Amino acid sequence: MRKTGIRREYPDIPLVGVGGVIIKDEKILLTKRKREPGKGQWSIPGGLVEPGETLVEAVIREIKEETNLEVEALKPIYTDEVVVRDEEGRIRYHYVLIDYLCRLKGGSLRPGDDAKEVRWIKLSEAKKLNLTRSTYRLIDRLTEGFFLVVRNRDVKRVLIGTPRGHKHHRVIFELTDGSIIVFHEATMENLARAMVELEMHPYRKAICLVGRELDNRKEGYDKYQLIEEDIPEDEVIGMITKLLGMERANES
């Protein structure tokens, strides 16, 4: 950790901090803080922006110092603030936080001076930890539902293949805005079969697939699969039209 003239406690003005959101195999990288604020709690790696640094330079440096990992900062995805008052009501800490989505480039994971521990945590289980408030809100945002429409013009490229050390294919959509969507092999197989059924069958108009947990799956295969639900086709079409907000508009 560098020593600067920045006064962290009882600052005259709010301080700017950055954080790095690094996700790998549905896990997020978290650090256990050694110092206040949030001592002993888990957060994404990050820290204060130093005079003369850009936000991107700061997040890359902080991640390196706290985790020994090298990253590329892609884009800001979340902002928050932390205001902590003392017993007399004076502002002890005030941070404005800007979190960047980062892509892992290299390095070997180990905790730095400001981190007691660093660990990859499943996104679905992260909120069970003792998180800082800002990190809890961030993960809540990352795991909430969203609405996304992808057309050909939104796609930069599609990669299909098996990652090193894994058994099953991944289909990766890189979008023109920098977003990445990853589909597992079984998911794409289910979707492909449904699409072929619609295209080839002379009368079928719609299909609804739902997630189901199957018994007696082969070892190494996901027990959750997309299975066709017995729903009338007109009802499925109505659901699609409503979800896309096209009750009164024609699809472009």
N, C-alpha and C positions, 0 to 999 in steps of 0.2 A: 504494500500500500504506500503510495506516495504521500509525502507530507506537504501540505500547501497552507496558505494563509487563510483558508476558508474556515470560518467559525461555524461548526455544525450545531452546537448547542446555543440556544438563545440568539438566533441570527437576526440581523437587522432587516433582511429581506428574505423571501422564500428562496430556497436553493433548488437547483435543477438536478434531478437524478435520472439515470437511464437504467433499463433492465433488458436482459436478453431472453427471449422466448425460444428455446431450442427443443424441438420435438423429434424423437426418433423411435420408430416401431411403437407408436401410440403411447410413448412415455415422454414426460417433460423433465428437464434437468432442473433440480432444486438444490439449494444450498442451505445449510443450517448456520444461522448467523452467530458470530462470536461477540458482536458489539451491539450496543443500543443505537437506534431504536429497534426493537424486535429481537433482542438478544435471546438465543435459544429457540427461536422460531424458524420455520422454513420459508424461503422466498426464492424467486428466480435470481440468478446472479446479476449483479449490477452495483452501481454506486454513483457518486457525484461527478458531474462534468467539471473538468478543471479549466481554468482560464486559458483561452486560446484553442481549446479543443472543439471540434465539431461533435454533434451528437453521435454520429456514426463512429468516429474515432474513440469516443469515450466508451461506448458499449463494447467495442472490440477489445479495448484495453482492460476493462473491468472483468470481462469474461475470462480473458487470459490470466489475469492476476488471481481470480478466485477459483478457477477450475483447471487451469493449464490447457484449455482447449482453444483452438483457433477457429474463428467463425467469420462468415460474411454477413453483415447486417443488411437485410433485404429491404424492410420498410417498417415504419411505425404502425403498430396495430392497436395500441391501447394507451390511454392517458389516465392519470389518477393523481391524487394528492394525499399527503399525510400531514396532519396537524396534531401535535401532541402538546398538551398543556401540563404544567406542574401543579402542585397542590395549591398554589396561590393564584392559579389562573393565567400565569404568564406562559407565552408560547416558548416551549423548550425546543421543539423540532417543527420545521415546516418545509416539506419537500414537494415540489411539482415533479411528477414521475412520467417518463415517456418510455414505453416498452416497445422494443423492436423484435420483429420476427427475424430469426437468424438461421443461417445454414451452416452446419458443421463442416469444417474443412480438414481438421487434423488435430493432433495432440493426444496425450494420454491423460485421462481423468484423474485428478488428485486435488485435494483442497488447498487453497492458498491461505494467506495471512488472515483474511477477513472471514473465512469459512471454517466452521468446525467440522463439517461433513458435507460431501456432495454426493448426490444419488439420482439415478434415473427412477422416476416414479410413474406408474400408470396414471394417465389422465383421469380415468374413471375412479381411481382410489386416492387421488391427491388431496381432495378436500377432507379426508379423514385425518390428515396430519395437523399439527399445530402450526398453521400458516399465519403470516402477517396478514393484516386486513386487506391490503392492496393486492397481495398475491391471491388471496381467496377470491376477491372480486374478479381478478384477471382470469382465473381458471373457471370461474362461474361463466364468464363471457365466452371462453373458448369452448365450453362444453354445452352451451345452450343451442337450441335449434336455430337454423337459419334458412333463408330462401335464396336459391341460386338458380338462374337459368343460363345454360351454356349452349351457345351456337357455334357453328364452324368458325365464324369470324372472331370468336372469343378465345379460340385455342391456338396457342403458339406451336405446340407439338404434342404428340402422344408417344410414350415409350412403353413397350411391352416386352417383358422378359422376367427372368428369375434373379433376384438379388444373390450375390455371393453368400454362400453359407446357408441358403434357404432352399426349400423343396418346391415351392409353388410360385407361379407367375404373379406379377403385379402389372396393372395397367395404370400408368401415370399420365394424367392430363396436366400439362403446364399451360396455364392461361396467360393471355397477353398482359394482364395486370400484375403478374408475378405470383398469383395464387397457384397452389398445387393440390390436385385431387387424386387420391390413390384408391383404386379398387383392387380387392383381392381376386384371385383366380376363380374361386367358387362363385363369388358375386357376379362376375362378368359372364360365367357360364350360364347361370340362372337367367340373367338378363338376355343373353344371346338366344337361348332356347325360346324364351317368351316372344322376342322380336321375330324370330323365324316363324313361329306358330302364327303370329298375326299376319305376316306378309304372305305366307303360303296357303293359309286356310281361306277358302272362298267366302266364308260367312262370318268369321270371327271379327269383332270390332274393338274389343278391349280385354285386358287381362289385369288382374290384381294379384300381386305377389306379397306375401307377408312373411316375417321372420319367425321361424319355428326352431325349437331345440329338438334334435333327433337323437334317438337312442341307437346304440350299436354302430356308431360310426367307426371307420377304420382309424387306427392309430396315426396321428399326424394330420388328420382331417378335422376341420372345424365342425363342431356338433350343431352349430346354428346355420340353417339354410333358408333360402327364399323359396317358399312353397306356394303354388297357386291356390288362391282362396276362392271358394264357390260363391261368387257374388254376381248378380245379374249384370250383364254388360252395360245396359243403360245406366245402371247405378254407378258403375265405375266411370263411365264417361261424364256423368254429372259431378262426381268427386273431382275429376281432373279439371273440368271447366271451372268449378268453384275455386279450387286451390290456385289456379292461374289467373283468377279474376277476369275471366273472359265471358261472363254471363251476357254482357252487352256489347262486347267488342269482338271483332274478327281477329284471328291469329295472323300476325304479320309474318 
